[in-house]
Amino acid sequence: MAAESWDDGLRGLLTEDVILGYGLIQVNGTVQCAFGNAQDLLLDASGNGEATDAAKELQAVMTADAVPEALTIGGTELFILRKEDDALYALSEGKVEGLMAYTLKIGILIVRFGRPRIAQVVVPQVEKAVAGLRKV
């Protein structure tokens, strides 16, 4: 039996089309990994693991006390619905696209989803996967 990877739960959600993509921004600001449509969001075009401005903005928002009303990520305006100490939830107008960010020991996990999936279905499944990551 193969050893489990830290992101097996998320990879399964991506394979099942529950989420559109995910990635991890390490504490030092570099992108450890990005899959699905999170690649364009998190990785700059240089191919050397450097974070995009959007990734840096997400990292700053996750550590800030004051949170903006909205973020523009990849040309989409996402309205921040809720920001907790270790999580952020945002949706676009019309709830076409959503983003979740979670602060973990190893960095900030970014998860994107969109139609036909809705937040009420996606968030509990992602949070189940994230609960396992919080133990790592």
KOLMI-932999 format. One record per residue: residue in three letters; x negated, y negated, z negated of N, C-alpha, C in turn. Coordinates in nm, 2 decimals. Each point is the difference from the previous one (the first is absolute). Layout:
BEGIN
+-----+--------+--------+--------+--------+--------+--------+--------+--------+--------+
:  aa :     nX :     nY :     nZ :    caX :    caY :    caZ :     cX :     cY :     cZ :
+-----+--------+--------+--------+--------+--------+--------+--------+--------+--------+
: ALA :      X :      Y :      Z :      X :      Y :      Z :      X :      Y :      Z :
...
+-----+--------+--------+--------+--------+--------+--------+--------+--------+--------+
// end
This chain:
BEGIN
+-----+--------+--------+--------+--------+--------+--------+--------+--------+--------+
:  aa :     nX :     nY :     nZ :    caX :    caY :    caZ :     cX :     cY :     cZ :
+-----+--------+--------+--------+--------+--------+--------+--------+--------+--------+
: MET :  -0.08 :   0.12 :   0.00 :   0.08 :  -0.12 :   0.00 :  -0.09 :  -0.12 :   0.00 :
: ALA :   0.03 :  -0.10 :   0.09 :  -0.08 :  -0.12 :   0.01 :   0.02 :  -0.09 :  -0.12 :
: ALA :  -0.10 :  -0.07 :  -0.04 :   0.01 :  -0.10 :  -0.10 :   0.09 :  -0.12 :   0.04 :
: GLU :   0.07 :  -0.05 :  -0.10 :   0.09 :  -0.11 :   0.03 :  -0.08 :  -0.13 :   0.01 :
: SER :   0.04 :  -0.08 :   0.10 :  -0.05 :  -0.13 :   0.01 :   0.08 :  -0.10 :  -0.09 :
: TRP :  -0.06 :  -0.11 :  -0.04 :   0.07 :  -0.10 :  -0.08 :   0.13 :  -0.05 :   0.07 :
: ASP :   0.00 :   0.00 :   0.13 :   0.12 :  -0.06 :   0.07 :   0.09 :   0.10 :   0.07 :
: ASP :   0.00 :   0.13 :  -0.05 :   0.08 :   0.10 :   0.07 :   0.15 :  -0.04 :   0.00 :
: GLY :   0.05 :  -0.05 :  -0.12 :   0.14 :  -0.04 :   0.00 :   0.04 :  -0.10 :   0.09 :
: LEU :  -0.09 :  -0.10 :   0.02 :   0.03 :  -0.11 :   0.10 :  -0.02 :   0.05 :   0.14 :
: ARG :  -0.10 :   0.08 :   0.02 :  -0.02 :   0.06 :   0.14 :   0.13 :   0.08 :   0.04 :
: GLY :   0.06 :   0.07 :  -0.10 :   0.12 :   0.07 :   0.03 :   0.11 :  -0.09 :   0.04 :
: LEU :   0.02 :  -0.11 :  -0.07 :   0.10 :  -0.10 :   0.03 :  -0.02 :  -0.06 :   0.14 :
: LEU :  -0.12 :  -0.02 :   0.03 :  -0.03 :  -0.06 :   0.13 :   0.03 :   0.10 :   0.11 :
: THR :  -0.04 :   0.13 :  -0.02 :   0.03 :   0.10 :   0.10 :   0.15 :   0.02 :   0.02 :
: GLU :   0.08 :  -0.01 :  -0.11 :   0.14 :   0.02 :   0.00 :   0.07 :  -0.13 :   0.05 :
: ASP :  -0.07 :  -0.10 :   0.04 :   0.06 :  -0.13 :   0.04 :   0.08 :  -0.07 :  -0.10 :
: VAL :  -0.03 :   0.02 :  -0.13 :   0.06 :  -0.07 :  -0.11 :  -0.06 :  -0.14 :  -0.01 :
: ILE :  -0.13 :  -0.01 :   0.02 :  -0.08 :  -0.13 :   0.00 :  -0.06 :  -0.01 :   0.13 :
: LEU :  -0.04 :  -0.13 :   0.04 :  -0.06 :  -0.03 :   0.12 :  -0.15 :   0.00 :  -0.01 :
: GLY :  -0.06 :  -0.02 :  -0.12 :  -0.14 :   0.00 :  -0.02 :  -0.04 :  -0.04 :  -0.14 :
: TYR :  -0.12 :   0.03 :  -0.04 :  -0.05 :  -0.03 :  -0.13 :  -0.15 :  -0.02 :   0.01 :
: GLY :  -0.06 :  -0.07 :  -0.10 :  -0.14 :  -0.02 :  -0.01 :  -0.04 :  -0.04 :  -0.14 :
: LEU :  -0.13 :   0.01 :  -0.02 :  -0.05 :  -0.03 :  -0.13 :  -0.11 :  -0.11 :   0.01 :
: ILE :   0.01 :  -0.11 :  -0.07 :  -0.10 :  -0.10 :  -0.01 :  -0.07 :   0.02 :  -0.13 :
: GLN :  -0.13 :   0.03 :   0.01 :  -0.08 :   0.03 :  -0.12 :  -0.02 :  -0.13 :  -0.08 :
: VAL :  -0.03 :   0.02 :  -0.13 :  -0.02 :  -0.11 :  -0.09 :  -0.10 :  -0.10 :   0.06 :
: ASN :  -0.10 :   0.04 :   0.07 :  -0.10 :  -0.09 :   0.06 :   0.05 :  -0.07 :   0.13 :
: GLY :   0.12 :   0.03 :   0.04 :   0.06 :  -0.07 :   0.11 :  -0.01 :   0.07 :   0.13 :
: THR :  -0.08 :   0.11 :   0.01 :  -0.01 :   0.07 :   0.13 :   0.12 :   0.10 :   0.01 :
: VAL :   0.03 :   0.03 :   0.12 :   0.11 :   0.10 :   0.02 :  -0.05 :   0.14 :   0.00 :
: GLN :   0.04 :   0.08 :  -0.09 :  -0.04 :   0.14 :  -0.01 :   0.06 :   0.08 :   0.11 :
: CYS :   0.13 :  -0.02 :   0.03 :   0.07 :   0.07 :   0.10 :   0.12 :  -0.07 :   0.04 :
: ALA :   0.05 :   0.03 :   0.12 :   0.12 :  -0.06 :   0.05 :   0.06 :   0.10 :   0.11 :
: PHE :   0.13 :   0.03 :  -0.02 :   0.06 :   0.09 :   0.10 :   0.13 :  -0.06 :   0.05 :
: GLY :   0.04 :   0.05 :   0.12 :   0.13 :  -0.05 :   0.05 :  -0.02 :  -0.15 :   0.04 :
: ASN :   0.11 :  -0.07 :  -0.02 :   0.00 :  -0.14 :   0.04 :  -0.07 :  -0.09 :  -0.11 :
: ALA :  -0.05 :   0.06 :  -0.10 :  -0.08 :  -0.08 :  -0.10 :  -0.14 :  -0.03 :   0.05 :
: GLN :  -0.04 :   0.07 :   0.11 :  -0.14 :  -0.02 :   0.05 :  -0.01 :  -0.15 :   0.05 :
: ASP :   0.09 :  -0.04 :   0.08 :  -0.01 :  -0.14 :   0.05 :   0.02 :  -0.10 :  -0.11 :
: LEU :   0.08 :   0.03 :  -0.10 :   0.02 :  -0.09 :  -0.11 :  -0.12 :  -0.02 :  -0.08 :
: LEU :  -0.07 :   0.11 :  -0.03 :  -0.11 :   0.00 :  -0.10 :  -0.14 :  -0.01 :   0.06 :
: LEU :  -0.03 :   0.06 :   0.12 :  -0.13 :   0.00 :   0.05 :  -0.02 :  -0.10 :   0.11 :
: ASP :  -0.11 :  -0.08 :  -0.01 :  -0.03 :  -0.09 :   0.10 :  -0.06 :   0.07 :   0.13 :
: ALA :  -0.01 :  -0.07 :   0.11 :  -0.04 :   0.06 :   0.12 :  -0.14 :   0.05 :   0.01 :
: SER :  -0.08 :  -0.04 :  -0.10 :  -0.15 :   0.04 :   0.01 :  -0.02 :   0.14 :  -0.02 :
: GLY :   0.09 :   0.08 :  -0.06 :  -0.02 :   0.14 :  -0.02 :  -0.09 :   0.04 :  -0.11 :
: ASN :  -0.04 :  -0.10 :  -0.08 :  -0.10 :   0.03 :  -0.11 :   0.07 :   0.01 :  -0.14 :
: GLY :   0.13 :   0.01 :   0.00 :   0.07 :   0.01 :  -0.13 :   0.03 :  -0.13 :  -0.07 :
: GLU :  -0.03 :  -0.11 :   0.07 :   0.03 :  -0.13 :  -0.05 :   0.15 :  -0.02 :   0.00 :
: ALA :   0.05 :  -0.07 :  -0.11 :   0.14 :  -0.02 :  -0.02 :   0.04 :  -0.12 :   0.09 :
: THR :   0.13 :   0.00 :   0.05 :   0.05 :  -0.12 :   0.07 :   0.04 :  -0.11 :  -0.10 :
: ASP :   0.03 :  -0.11 :   0.05 :   0.05 :  -0.11 :  -0.09 :   0.13 :   0.04 :  -0.07 :
: ALA :   0.08 :   0.08 :   0.07 :   0.13 :   0.04 :  -0.07 :  -0.03 :   0.09 :  -0.11 :
: ALA :  -0.10 :   0.09 :   0.01 :  -0.04 :   0.09 :  -0.11 :  -0.06 :  -0.08 :  -0.12 :
: LYS :  -0.08 :  -0.10 :   0.03 :  -0.05 :  -0.08 :  -0.10 :   0.11 :  -0.08 :  -0.07 :
: GLU :   0.10 :  -0.05 :   0.07 :   0.11 :  -0.07 :  -0.06 :   0.08 :   0.09 :  -0.09 :
: LEU :   0.02 :   0.13 :   0.05 :   0.07 :   0.09 :  -0.09 :  -0.07 :   0.03 :  -0.13 :
: GLN :  -0.13 :   0.01 :   0.02 :  -0.09 :   0.03 :  -0.12 :   0.01 :  -0.12 :  -0.10 :
: ALA :   0.00 :  -0.12 :   0.05 :   0.01 :  -0.12 :  -0.08 :   0.13 :  -0.01 :  -0.07 :
: VAL :   0.11 :   0.03 :   0.07 :   0.14 :  -0.01 :  -0.06 :   0.01 :   0.11 :  -0.11 :
: MET :  -0.06 :   0.11 :   0.02 :   0.02 :   0.11 :  -0.10 :  -0.07 :  -0.04 :  -0.13 :
: THR :  -0.10 :  -0.09 :   0.00 :  -0.07 :  -0.03 :  -0.12 :   0.04 :  -0.14 :  -0.05 :
: ALA :   0.08 :  -0.07 :   0.07 :   0.04 :  -0.14 :  -0.04 :   0.12 :   0.01 :  -0.10 :
: ASP :   0.00 :  -0.11 :  -0.08 :   0.11 :  -0.01 :  -0.09 :   0.12 :  -0.06 :   0.07 :
: ALA :  -0.02 :  -0.10 :   0.08 :   0.10 :  -0.07 :   0.08 :   0.01 :   0.07 :   0.13 :
: VAL :   0.12 :   0.04 :   0.04 :   0.02 :   0.07 :   0.13 :   0.08 :  -0.08 :   0.09 :
: PRO :  -0.04 :  -0.01 :   0.13 :   0.07 :  -0.07 :   0.10 :   0.14 :   0.06 :   0.02 :
: GLU :   0.09 :  -0.08 :   0.06 :   0.13 :   0.05 :   0.03 :   0.00 :   0.11 :   0.12 :
: ALA :  -0.10 :  -0.02 :   0.09 :  -0.01 :   0.08 :   0.12 :  -0.14 :   0.01 :   0.04 :
: LEU :  -0.03 :   0.10 :   0.08 :  -0.13 :   0.02 :   0.06 :   0.02 :   0.02 :   0.15 :
: THR :  -0.09 :  -0.04 :   0.08 :   0.01 :   0.03 :   0.15 :  -0.11 :   0.10 :   0.02 :
: ILE :   0.04 :   0.12 :   0.04 :  -0.09 :   0.11 :   0.02 :   0.02 :   0.05 :   0.14 :
: GLY :  -0.10 :   0.00 :   0.08 :   0.01 :   0.05 :   0.14 :   0.11 :  -0.07 :   0.08 :
: GLY :   0.02 :  -0.13 :  -0.03 :   0.10 :  -0.07 :   0.07 :   0.14 :   0.01 :  -0.05 :
: THR :   0.02 :   0.08 :  -0.10 :   0.13 :   0.02 :  -0.06 :   0.01 :  -0.07 :  -0.14 :
: GLU :   0.10 :  -0.08 :  -0.02 :   0.02 :  -0.06 :  -0.13 :   0.07 :   0.10 :  -0.09 :
: LEU :  -0.07 :   0.03 :  -0.11 :   0.05 :   0.09 :  -0.10 :   0.03 :  -0.07 :  -0.13 :
: PHE :   0.13 :   0.01 :  -0.05 :   0.04 :  -0.07 :  -0.12 :  -0.03 :   0.09 :  -0.12 :
: ILE :  -0.07 :  -0.05 :  -0.09 :  -0.03 :   0.08 :  -0.12 :   0.12 :   0.01 :  -0.09 :
: LEU :   0.05 :   0.12 :  -0.01 :   0.12 :   0.03 :  -0.08 :  -0.03 :   0.01 :  -0.15 :
: ARG :  -0.12 :   0.06 :  -0.03 :  -0.04 :   0.03 :  -0.14 :  -0.15 :   0.02 :   0.00 :
: LYS :  -0.06 :  -0.06 :  -0.11 :  -0.14 :   0.01 :  -0.02 :  -0.01 :   0.04 :  -0.15 :
: GLU :  -0.07 :   0.12 :  -0.02 :  -0.02 :   0.04 :  -0.14 :  -0.15 :   0.00 :  -0.02 :
: ASP :  -0.05 :   0.04 :  -0.12 :  -0.14 :  -0.01 :  -0.03 :  -0.08 :   0.09 :   0.10 :
: ASP :   0.06 :   0.11 :   0.04 :  -0.08 :   0.09 :   0.09 :   0.08 :   0.04 :   0.13 :
: ALA :   0.10 :  -0.08 :   0.04 :   0.07 :   0.04 :   0.12 :   0.07 :  -0.13 :   0.06 :
: LEU :   0.02 :   0.01 :   0.13 :   0.06 :  -0.11 :   0.07 :   0.09 :   0.06 :   0.11 :
: TYR :   0.12 :  -0.06 :   0.02 :   0.10 :   0.05 :   0.09 :   0.04 :  -0.11 :   0.09 :
: ALA :   0.00 :   0.01 :   0.13 :   0.04 :  -0.10 :   0.09 :   0.07 :   0.05 :   0.12 :
: LEU :   0.10 :  -0.08 :   0.05 :   0.08 :   0.04 :   0.12 :   0.00 :  -0.12 :   0.09 :
: SER :   0.01 :   0.04 :   0.13 :   0.02 :  -0.11 :   0.10 :   0.15 :  -0.04 :   0.01 :
: GLU :   0.02 :  -0.11 :   0.07 :   0.14 :  -0.04 :   0.02 :   0.07 :   0.11 :   0.08 :
: GLY :   0.12 :   0.04 :  -0.05 :   0.08 :   0.10 :   0.07 :  -0.05 :   0.14 :  -0.05 :
: LYS :  -0.09 :   0.01 :  -0.09 :  -0.05 :   0.12 :  -0.05 :  -0.05 :   0.10 :   0.10 :
: VAL :  -0.06 :  -0.06 :   0.11 :  -0.06 :   0.08 :   0.11 :  -0.13 :   0.07 :  -0.04 :
: GLU :  -0.08 :  -0.08 :  -0.08 :  -0.13 :   0.05 :  -0.04 :  -0.02 :  -0.02 :  -0.15 :
: GLY :  -0.07 :   0.09 :  -0.06 :  -0.03 :  -0.01 :  -0.14 :  -0.14 :   0.03 :  -0.04 :
: LEU :  -0.05 :  -0.05 :  -0.11 :  -0.13 :   0.02 :  -0.04 :   0.00 :   0.02 :  -0.15 :
: MET :  -0.08 :   0.09 :  -0.05 :  -0.02 :   0.02 :  -0.14 :  -0.15 :   0.00 :  -0.03 :
: ALA :  -0.04 :  -0.05 :  -0.11 :  -0.14 :   0.00 :  -0.04 :  -0.01 :   0.04 :  -0.14 :
: TYR :  -0.10 :   0.08 :  -0.03 :  -0.02 :   0.05 :  -0.14 :  -0.14 :  -0.01 :  -0.04 :
: THR :  -0.03 :  -0.05 :  -0.12 :  -0.13 :  -0.01 :  -0.05 :  -0.03 :   0.13 :  -0.07 :
: LEU :  -0.11 :   0.07 :   0.05 :  -0.05 :   0.12 :  -0.06 :  -0.14 :  -0.02 :  -0.05 :
: LYS :  -0.05 :   0.09 :  -0.07 :  -0.14 :  -0.01 :  -0.05 :  -0.10 :  -0.01 :   0.11 :
: ILE :   0.03 :   0.06 :   0.11 :  -0.10 :   0.00 :   0.12 :   0.03 :  -0.11 :   0.09 :
: GLY :   0.10 :  -0.08 :  -0.02 :   0.02 :  -0.11 :   0.09 :   0.15 :  -0.03 :   0.02 :
: ILE :   0.04 :  -0.07 :   0.11 :   0.14 :  -0.03 :   0.03 :   0.05 :   0.08 :   0.11 :
: LEU :   0.10 :   0.08 :  -0.02 :   0.07 :   0.08 :   0.10 :   0.11 :  -0.08 :   0.06 :
: ILE :  -0.01 :  -0.01 :   0.14 :   0.11 :  -0.07 :   0.07 :   0.08 :   0.11 :   0.08 :
: VAL :   0.13 :  -0.01 :   0.00 :   0.08 :   0.09 :   0.07 :   0.10 :  -0.08 :   0.08 :
: ARG :   0.02 :   0.03 :   0.13 :   0.10 :  -0.06 :   0.09 :   0.10 :   0.09 :   0.04 :
: PHE :   0.12 :  -0.05 :   0.01 :   0.11 :   0.08 :   0.06 :   0.09 :  -0.09 :   0.08 :
: GLY :   0.09 :   0.06 :   0.07 :   0.10 :  -0.07 :   0.08 :   0.11 :   0.08 :   0.05 :
: ARG :   0.09 :  -0.06 :   0.07 :   0.12 :   0.07 :   0.05 :  -0.04 :   0.12 :   0.09 :
: PRO :   0.07 :   0.10 :  -0.01 :   0.13 :   0.02 :  -0.06 :   0.00 :   0.03 :  -0.15 :
: ARG :  -0.12 :   0.00 :  -0.06 :   0.00 :   0.03 :  -0.14 :   0.04 :  -0.13 :  -0.08 :
: ILE :   0.06 :   0.02 :  -0.11 :   0.04 :  -0.11 :  -0.09 :  -0.07 :   0.01 :  -0.13 :
: ALA :  -0.02 :  -0.12 :  -0.07 :  -0.07 :   0.00 :  -0.12 :   0.05 :   0.09 :  -0.11 :
: GLN :   0.13 :   0.01 :  -0.01 :   0.06 :   0.09 :  -0.10 :  -0.04 :   0.15 :   0.01 :
: VAL :  -0.03 :   0.04 :   0.13 :  -0.05 :   0.13 :   0.02 :  -0.15 :   0.01 :  -0.01 :
: VAL :  -0.07 :  -0.09 :   0.05 :  -0.15 :   0.00 :   0.01 :  -0.06 :  -0.02 :  -0.14 :
: VAL :   0.04 :  -0.10 :  -0.07 :  -0.07 :  -0.04 :  -0.12 :  -0.01 :   0.11 :  -0.10 :
: PRO :   0.11 :   0.08 :  -0.03 :  -0.02 :   0.11 :  -0.10 :  -0.10 :   0.11 :   0.05 :
: GLN :   0.00 :   0.02 :   0.13 :  -0.09 :   0.10 :   0.05 :  -0.15 :  -0.04 :  -0.01 :
: VAL :  -0.02 :  -0.13 :   0.03 :  -0.14 :  -0.05 :  -0.01 :  -0.04 :  -0.01 :  -0.15 :
: GLU :   0.09 :  -0.04 :  -0.08 :  -0.03 :  -0.01 :  -0.15 :  -0.04 :   0.13 :  -0.06 :
: LYS :   0.07 :   0.10 :   0.05 :  -0.04 :   0.14 :  -0.04 :  -0.14 :   0.03 :   0.03 :
: ALA :  -0.04 :  -0.03 :   0.13 :  -0.14 :   0.02 :   0.04 :  -0.10 :  -0.09 :  -0.08 :
: VAL :   0.04 :  -0.12 :  -0.02 :  -0.09 :  -0.09 :  -0.08 :  -0.01 :   0.04 :  -0.14 :
: ALA :   0.10 :   0.06 :  -0.06 :  -0.01 :   0.04 :  -0.14 :  -0.11 :   0.11 :  -0.01 :
: GLY :  -0.02 :   0.08 :   0.10 :  -0.11 :   0.10 :  -0.01 :  -0.13 :  -0.07 :   0.02 :
: LEU :  -0.01 :  -0.11 :   0.08 :  -0.12 :  -0.07 :   0.02 :  -0.04 :  -0.08 :  -0.13 :
: ARG :   0.09 :  -0.04 :  -0.08 :  -0.03 :  -0.08 :  -0.12 :  -0.07 :   0.09 :  -0.10 :
: LYS :   0.01 :   0.13 :   0.01 :  -0.06 :   0.10 :  -0.09 :  -0.15 :   0.02 :   0.04 :
: VAL :  -0.03 :  -0.03 :   0.13 :  -0.14 :   0.02 :   0.05 :  -0.10 :  -0.10 :  -0.06 :
+-----+--------+--------+--------+--------+--------+--------+--------+--------+--------+
// end
